[in-house]
Amino acid sequence: MFEFLQGFAYGLFLSCLPWFVVGMVEPRLAVPTEPPSRWQAILRYWFVVPFVAFLLWLTSLWGGFGPSLLGWIAGLAGLAVEIPVERRWRGWRARRLARRRAAVDAREARRAHDAAANAQREKGVTVLDPAAPPADADDVVRALCAAKKALLDAQRPELATQADRLYARYIRVLEVLGAKFDQRELTFDRSRSLAAQVCLTAVDNLNVMSSLAAGVQGIDTAFVRHRLQNSSERLHADERDALQQRLDLAADTERRLSELGARNETAMTTLDNAAVVMARVATGRPQASVAADEAVADLKRFMDKADRYAHKA
């Protein structure tokens, strides 16, 4: 045993020089760490490995002097075996840490998204469950549930809350209409139809928002900014341009999402105004039809604006 250990120490010590030369020429071949460097090759093959070989040699002296040939061969081949094994071990550990970090980041992102969604959720707004729409849901409500599901799938719960807010206003308008008008009246049909069209226009915006959000879902803007800020000098010009284009794409998408969200806010304001005007109507008075017509006209004006936005887009 001591003869093998002594031969291994001699072989390991002699193998330091060729591996040092390889490390000076191409550090990636001789250094298993990432990123490899010549300083690591110097430290490894001028200090660390010779010191290990020296300790093994001192230990082997307890058995006298007589290195074995098998120990010599094992020592000469030791680094050739150790380097790929260490490289694989370091790669496995890096992937494991990356998975843990990704899981932690995903939890933090979900927590941040939930907090943002809760902050943007209005009081008294019913939360739609896309998997279980209300039993009496009509086409508008089912479309809102589908749009909300698409936004949740795109990891944008703060945008999905707009579906809940639109649903609350749509239901409020229907309740006011049902309380103020008979379902056989023309005003009831016109108002309900226009309110549904306003909501469906907002649903179209939500669907476009989900498509845009899904398109940039794979862009990690924090990582891209980190690369540009901390590794800018080491990046190639083409890589730097590609990273900047990703940031520009994400920023342009967020701008379009804000524009679509603003249009939906206008739709909600229109529905709020219609509900308030309808609620003020005293159906037994002569001016009732005038006030109702004002609310209907407001809904029509919104639809006209929505059509113009659609043509511009």
C-alpha positions as CSV (number, residue, x, y, z in Angstrom):
1,M,0.0,0.0,0.0
2,F,2.8,2.5,0.9
3,E,4.7,1.5,-2.2
4,F,1.6,2.3,-4.4
5,L,1.1,5.6,-2.5
6,Q,4.7,6.6,-3.0
7,G,4.6,5.8,-6.7
8,F,1.3,7.7,-7.0
9,A,2.9,10.7,-5.3
10,Y,5.9,10.7,-7.8
11,G,3.6,10.3,-10.8
12,L,1.3,13.0,-9.6
13,F,4.2,15.4,-9.0
14,L,5.7,14.8,-12.5
15,S,2.4,15.2,-14.2
16,C,2.1,18.8,-12.9
17,L,4.5,20.2,-15.5
18,P,2.7,19.0,-18.7
19,W,-0.7,20.0,-17.3
20,F,0.7,23.4,-16.3
21,V,1.9,23.9,-19.9
22,V,-1.6,22.9,-21.2
23,G,-3.2,25.3,-18.8
24,M,-1.0,28.1,-20.0
25,V,-1.9,27.4,-23.7
26,E,-5.6,26.5,-23.3
27,P,-6.9,27.0,-19.7
28,R,-10.2,25.3,-20.5
29,L,-8.5,21.9,-21.0
30,A,-6.6,21.9,-17.7
31,V,-8.9,23.9,-15.4
32,P,-12.4,22.4,-14.6
33,T,-13.8,25.6,-13.1
34,E,-16.0,28.2,-14.9
35,P,-14.7,30.5,-16.2
36,P,-11.2,29.0,-16.5
37,S,-8.1,31.2,-16.3
38,R,-4.4,31.0,-16.4
39,W,-4.1,32.2,-12.8
40,Q,-6.1,29.1,-11.7
41,A,-3.7,26.9,-13.7
42,I,-0.7,28.4,-12.0
43,L,-2.3,28.1,-8.5
44,R,-3.4,24.5,-9.2
45,Y,-0.3,23.0,-10.8
46,W,2.4,25.1,-9.1
47,F,1.0,25.0,-5.5
48,V,-2.1,22.8,-4.8
49,V,-1.3,19.6,-6.7
50,P,2.5,19.6,-5.8
51,F,1.5,20.1,-2.1
52,V,-0.9,17.2,-2.2
53,A,1.8,15.0,-3.9
54,F,4.3,16.1,-1.2
55,L,1.9,15.1,1.6
56,L,1.2,11.7,0.0
57,W,5.0,11.2,-0.4
58,L,5.6,12.0,3.3
59,T,2.8,9.6,4.3
60,S,4.3,6.8,2.1
61,L,7.7,7.1,3.9
62,W,6.2,5.1,6.8
63,G,6.6,2.0,4.6
64,G,10.1,2.8,3.5
65,F,11.3,3.7,0.1
66,G,10.2,1.6,-2.9
67,P,7.6,3.2,-5.3
68,S,5.6,0.7,-7.3
69,L,5.1,0.8,-11.0
70,L,1.4,0.7,-10.7
71,G,1.5,3.7,-8.4
72,W,3.6,5.6,-10.9
73,I,1.1,4.9,-13.7
74,A,-1.9,5.8,-11.5
75,G,-0.2,9.1,-10.5
76,L,0.6,10.0,-14.1
77,A,-3.0,9.3,-15.2
78,G,-4.7,10.8,-12.0
79,L,-5.1,14.3,-13.3
80,A,-6.4,13.1,-16.6
81,V,-9.2,11.3,-14.7
82,E,-9.8,13.9,-12.0
83,I,-10.3,16.9,-14.3
84,P,-13.3,15.6,-16.3
85,V,-14.8,14.1,-13.1
86,E,-14.4,17.5,-11.3
87,R,-15.8,19.3,-14.3
88,R,-18.9,17.1,-14.3
89,W,-19.3,17.5,-10.5
90,R,-19.1,21.3,-10.7
91,G,-21.5,21.3,-13.6
92,W,-24.0,19.2,-11.7
93,R,-23.7,21.5,-8.6
94,A,-24.1,24.6,-10.8
95,R,-27.3,23.2,-12.4
96,R,-28.6,22.2,-9.0
97,L,-28.0,25.7,-7.6
98,A,-29.6,27.2,-10.8
99,R,-32.7,25.1,-10.3
100,R,-33.0,26.1,-6.7
101,R,-32.4,29.8,-7.6
102,A,-35.0,29.5,-10.4
103,A,-37.5,28.0,-8.0
104,V,-36.9,30.7,-5.4
105,D,-37.2,33.4,-8.1
106,A,-40.4,31.9,-9.4
107,R,-41.9,31.9,-5.8
108,E,-40.8,35.5,-5.4
109,A,-42.2,36.5,-8.7
110,R,-45.6,34.8,-7.9
111,R,-45.6,36.5,-4.6
112,A,-44.9,39.9,-6.2
113,H,-47.5,39.3,-8.9
114,D,-50.1,38.3,-6.3
115,A,-49.2,41.4,-4.2
116,A,-49.5,43.6,-7.3
117,A,-52.8,42.0,-8.2
118,N,-54.2,42.5,-4.7
119,A,-53.0,46.1,-4.7
120,Q,-54.8,46.7,-8.0
121,R,-58.0,44.8,-7.0
122,E,-60.9,47.1,-6.1
123,K,-63.1,46.6,-3.1
124,G,-66.2,44.7,-3.8
125,V,-65.0,43.2,-7.0
126,T,-65.9,39.6,-7.6
127,V,-63.0,37.4,-8.5
128,L,-63.8,35.3,-11.6
129,D,-62.6,31.6,-11.6
130,P,-61.7,30.8,-15.2
131,A,-62.1,27.1,-14.5
132,A,-65.6,27.5,-13.0
133,P,-67.5,30.4,-14.6
134,P,-70.8,31.5,-12.8
135,A,-73.7,29.2,-13.4
136,D,-75.7,32.0,-15.2
137,A,-72.8,33.2,-17.2
138,D,-73.6,34.6,-20.7
139,D,-71.3,34.9,-23.6
140,V,-69.7,38.0,-22.3
141,V,-68.8,36.5,-18.9
142,R,-67.5,33.3,-20.5
143,A,-65.3,35.5,-22.8
144,L,-64.0,37.4,-19.7
145,C,-63.1,34.1,-18.0
146,A,-61.3,32.9,-21.1
147,A,-59.3,36.1,-21.3
148,K,-58.4,36.0,-17.7
149,K,-57.2,32.5,-18.0
150,A,-55.0,33.5,-20.9
151,L,-53.4,36.3,-18.9
152,L,-52.8,34.0,-15.9
153,D,-51.2,31.5,-18.2
154,A,-48.9,34.3,-19.4
155,Q,-47.9,35.0,-15.8
156,R,-49.5,38.4,-15.7
157,P,-52.1,38.3,-12.8
158,E,-51.9,42.1,-12.4
159,L,-53.4,42.4,-15.8
160,A,-55.9,39.6,-15.3
161,T,-57.6,41.6,-12.6
162,Q,-59.0,43.8,-15.3
163,A,-61.3,40.9,-16.3
164,D,-62.7,40.9,-12.7
165,R,-63.3,44.6,-12.7
166,L,-65.0,44.5,-16.1
167,Y,-67.2,41.6,-14.9
168,A,-68.2,43.6,-11.8
169,R,-69.2,46.6,-13.9
170,Y,-71.0,44.6,-16.5
171,I,-73.1,42.8,-13.8
172,R,-73.8,46.2,-12.1
173,V,-75.1,47.6,-15.4
174,L,-77.3,44.6,-15.9
175,E,-78.7,44.8,-12.4
176,V,-79.5,48.5,-12.8
177,L,-81.2,47.9,-16.2
178,G,-83.2,45.0,-14.7
179,A,-84.3,47.2,-11.8
180,K,-85.2,50.3,-13.9
181,F,-86.7,48.9,-17.1
182,D,-88.9,46.1,-18.3
183,Q,-87.1,43.5,-20.4
184,R,-89.6,44.1,-23.2
185,E,-88.7,47.8,-23.5
186,L,-86.5,48.9,-26.4
187,T,-84.2,50.9,-24.1
188,F,-83.4,47.8,-22.1
189,D,-82.4,45.8,-25.2
190,R,-80.4,48.7,-26.6
191,S,-78.6,49.4,-23.4
192,R,-77.8,45.7,-22.6
193,S,-76.6,45.1,-26.2
194,L,-74.3,48.2,-26.0
195,A,-73.0,47.2,-22.6
196,A,-72.2,43.8,-23.9
197,Q,-70.4,45.3,-26.9
198,V,-68.3,47.5,-24.7
199,C,-67.3,44.5,-22.6
200,L,-66.5,42.4,-25.7
201,T,-64.3,45.2,-27.0
202,A,-62.4,45.2,-23.7
203,V,-62.2,41.4,-24.0
204,D,-60.6,41.7,-27.4
205,N,-58.0,44.1,-25.8
206,L,-57.4,41.5,-23.0
207,N,-56.8,38.8,-25.6
208,V,-54.3,41.0,-27.4
209,M,-52.6,41.7,-24.1
210,S,-52.3,38.0,-23.3
211,S,-50.8,37.3,-26.7
212,L,-48.3,40.1,-26.2
213,A,-47.4,39.0,-22.6
214,A,-47.0,35.4,-23.7
215,G,-44.6,36.6,-26.5
216,V,-42.2,38.2,-24.1
217,Q,-42.7,35.7,-21.2
218,G,-39.4,34.1,-22.0
219,I,-37.4,37.3,-21.8
220,D,-35.8,37.7,-18.4
221,T,-35.3,41.5,-18.3
222,A,-33.5,41.4,-15.0
223,F,-30.9,39.0,-16.3
224,V,-30.4,41.0,-19.5
225,R,-29.9,44.2,-17.6
226,H,-27.4,42.4,-15.3
227,R,-25.5,41.1,-18.3
228,L,-25.4,44.6,-19.9
229,Q,-24.3,46.4,-16.7
230,N,-21.8,43.9,-15.2
231,S,-20.4,42.2,-18.4
232,S,-20.6,45.0,-20.9
233,E,-16.9,45.2,-21.5
234,R,-16.5,41.5,-22.1
235,L,-19.5,41.2,-24.4
236,H,-19.1,41.1,-28.2
237,A,-20.8,44.0,-30.1
238,D,-23.3,41.6,-31.7
239,E,-24.2,40.0,-28.4
240,R,-24.6,43.5,-26.8
241,D,-26.9,44.6,-29.6
242,A,-28.9,41.4,-29.3
243,L,-29.4,41.9,-25.6
244,Q,-30.3,45.6,-26.1
245,Q,-32.9,44.5,-28.7
246,R,-34.5,42.1,-26.2
247,L,-34.8,45.0,-23.7
248,D,-36.3,47.2,-26.4
249,L,-38.7,44.5,-27.4
250,A,-39.8,44.0,-23.8
251,A,-40.2,47.8,-23.2
252,D,-42.2,48.2,-26.4
253,T,-44.5,45.3,-25.4
254,E,-45.0,46.9,-21.9
255,R,-45.9,50.2,-23.6
256,R,-48.5,48.5,-25.8
257,L,-49.9,46.6,-22.8
258,S,-50.2,50.0,-21.0
259,E,-52.1,51.5,-24.0
260,L,-54.5,48.5,-24.1
261,G,-55.0,48.7,-20.3
262,A,-55.8,52.4,-20.6
263,R,-58.5,51.6,-23.2
264,N,-60.0,49.0,-20.9
265,E,-60.0,51.7,-18.1
266,T,-62.0,53.9,-20.5
267,A,-64.4,51.1,-21.1
268,M,-64.9,50.6,-17.3
269,T,-65.4,54.3,-16.9
270,T,-68.1,54.2,-19.6
271,L,-69.8,51.3,-17.9
272,D,-69.7,53.1,-14.5
273,N,-71.2,56.2,-16.1
274,A,-73.9,54.2,-17.7
275,A,-74.8,52.4,-14.5
276,V,-74.9,55.7,-12.6
277,V,-77.0,57.5,-15.2
278,M,-79.4,54.5,-15.4
279,A,-79.7,54.4,-11.6
280,R,-80.8,58.0,-11.5
281,V,-83.6,57.4,-14.0
282,A,-87.0,57.7,-12.5
283,T,-89.0,55.6,-14.9
284,G,-92.3,57.2,-13.8
285,R,-91.2,60.6,-14.9
286,P,-91.3,62.2,-18.4
287,Q,-87.5,62.8,-18.4
288,A,-86.7,59.2,-17.8
289,S,-86.3,58.3,-21.5
290,V,-84.0,61.4,-21.9
291,A,-81.6,60.3,-19.2
292,A,-81.6,56.7,-20.5
293,D,-80.9,58.0,-24.0
294,E,-77.9,59.9,-22.6
295,A,-76.5,56.7,-21.2
296,V,-77.1,54.8,-24.4
297,A,-75.4,57.7,-26.3
298,D,-72.4,57.5,-24.0
299,L,-72.1,53.8,-24.7
300,K,-72.4,54.4,-28.5
301,R,-69.6,57.1,-28.3
302,F,-67.3,54.6,-26.7
303,M,-68.0,52.0,-29.3
304,D,-67.3,54.6,-32.1
305,K,-63.9,55.4,-30.4
306,A,-63.1,51.7,-30.1
307,D,-63.8,51.2,-33.8
308,R,-61.4,54.0,-34.6
309,Y,-58.7,52.5,-32.3
310,A,-59.1,49.2,-34.0
311,H,-58.7,50.7,-37.5
312,K,-55.6,52.6,-36.3
313,A,-54.1,49.4,-34.8
